[in-house]
């Protein structure tokens, strides 16, 4: 069984970037280079999962526009998820606990 060393990661990172720049479909790109489309997609997924997490948009609200739920929570941060759920995070929270909670909330559809 082959190992996925740094050379393989670099090779596939370059191939995925090249395909995206080319404007070709994955099928056409792979056919032209003698690559397996399923192998290409597997590496593309692997690279996405290993890459940086996507940017999260943050909206700032002035102190006069704070919601009732946040009233009395001086420097708390409200995190609103795309699902419509929200979390109120108080100062001194445990980052690992928050990561675990967010993972659970985001995995439920």
Backbone torsions as a table, in degrees:
resi	resn	phi	psi	omega
1	UNK	NA	134.9	-179.3
2	UNK	-75.9	149.5	174.3
3	UNK	-95.4	156.1	179.5
4	UNK	-101.3	76.3	-179.4
5	UNK	-76.9	177.8	-179.3
6	UNK	-56.5	-32.4	-179.1
7	UNK	-65.2	-42.1	179.6
8	UNK	-64.9	-42.9	179.1
9	UNK	-61.7	-44.1	179.6
10	UNK	-63.2	-45.7	180.0
11	UNK	-57.3	-49.8	-176.7
12	UNK	-72.2	-32.9	175.5
13	UNK	-60.8	-43.3	178.8
14	UNK	-66.9	-41.6	179.5
15	UNK	-64.1	-43.5	179.5
16	UNK	-63.7	-43.2	178.5
17	UNK	-64.0	-41.3	179.5
18	UNK	-62.8	-43.2	178.8
19	UNK	-62.5	-42.3	-179.8
20	UNK	-64.0	-39.5	178.9
21	UNK	-71.4	-29.6	-173.3
22	UNK	-68.5	-28.0	-175.9
23	UNK	80.8	-2.6	178.1
24	UNK	-80.3	155.5	171.9
25	UNK	-69.3	161.7	177.8
26	UNK	-60.7	-41.3	-179.1
27	UNK	-60.3	-47.3	-179.2
28	UNK	-66.4	-42.0	179.3
29	UNK	-60.6	-47.6	-178.9
30	UNK	-67.0	-40.7	179.3
31	UNK	-60.4	-42.8	-179.0
32	UNK	-66.1	-24.5	-176.6
33	UNK	-111.0	4.1	179.2
34	UNK	68.4	32.5	179.8
35	UNK	-102.7	153.8	174.5
36	UNK	-82.2	122.4	178.7
37	UNK	-58.0	-37.2	-180.0
38	UNK	-67.7	-35.8	176.5
39	UNK	-66.4	-41.7	178.1
40	UNK	-59.3	-49.8	-179.5
41	UNK	-63.3	-36.6	178.3
42	UNK	-62.7	-43.1	178.7
43	UNK	-69.5	-38.7	178.8
44	UNK	-60.2	-44.3	177.9
45	UNK	-63.1	-44.7	179.5
46	UNK	-58.2	-42.8	-179.7
47	UNK	-67.3	-39.6	178.6
48	UNK	-63.6	-46.0	-178.7
49	UNK	-65.7	-30.9	-178.7
50	UNK	-86.0	-13.4	-175.4
51	UNK	-80.0	-177.3	179.3
52	UNK	-66.7	151.6	178.1
53	UNK	-71.3	149.7	-178.4
54	UNK	-64.1	156.8	178.3
55	UNK	-64.0	139.2	176.9
56	UNK	-111.3	122.8	-179.4
57	UNK	-70.9	138.3	179.8
58	UNK	-122.6	130.4	175.6
59	UNK	-108.5	129.7	177.9
60	UNK	-96.3	137.5	178.0
61	UNK	-119.0	133.3	179.1
62	UNK	-68.6	162.6	-175.1
63	UNK	-57.7	-32.1	180.0
64	UNK	-73.0	-19.3	-177.6
65	UNK	-99.9	10.2	-178.5
66	UNK	-65.8	145.0	-179.7
67	UNK	-77.5	163.7	178.2
68	UNK	-59.6	-36.9	-177.8
69	UNK	-62.0	-31.5	-177.9
70	UNK	-89.5	-8.2	-179.1
71	UNK	-61.7	135.6	179.9
72	UNK	85.3	-0.5	179.0
73	UNK	-113.2	59.0	-177.2
74	UNK	-14.8	-75.8	-174.8
75	UNK	-110.9	27.1	177.3
76	UNK	-70.9	156.9	177.7
77	UNK	-117.5	132.0	176.2
78	UNK	-99.2	127.8	178.7
79	UNK	-109.6	118.2	178.3
80	UNK	-104.4	123.1	-179.7
81	UNK	-88.4	156.9	179.2
82	UNK	-58.5	-21.8	-179.8
83	UNK	-75.5	-9.0	-177.4
84	UNK	99.3	-13.4	176.7
85	UNK	-74.2	156.7	176.2
86	UNK	-142.4	156.0	178.3
87	UNK	-125.9	142.3	174.4
88	UNK	-106.2	116.4	-174.6
89	UNK	-108.0	118.3	-179.9
90	UNK	-85.9	156.4	175.1
91	UNK	-57.8	144.7	178.7
92	UNK	86.1	12.7	-179.9
93	UNK	-66.7	159.9	176.8
94	UNK	-89.4	112.3	-176.7
95	UNK	-58.9	-36.4	179.5
96	UNK	-67.0	-39.4	177.4
97	UNK	-63.9	-43.0	179.2
98	UNK	-63.1	-43.7	178.5
99	UNK	-58.9	-44.7	-179.3
100	UNK	-64.4	-42.9	179.8
101	UNK	-64.6	-43.5	178.6
102	UNK	-63.2	-40.1	178.6
103	UNK	-60.3	-41.8	179.9
104	UNK	-67.1	-46.0	-178.6
105	UNK	-65.2	-39.6	-178.6
106	UNK	-74.4	-22.3	-178.7
107	UNK	-80.8	-17.8	179.7
108	UNK	-88.9	129.2	-177.9
109	UNK	-98.8	NA	NA
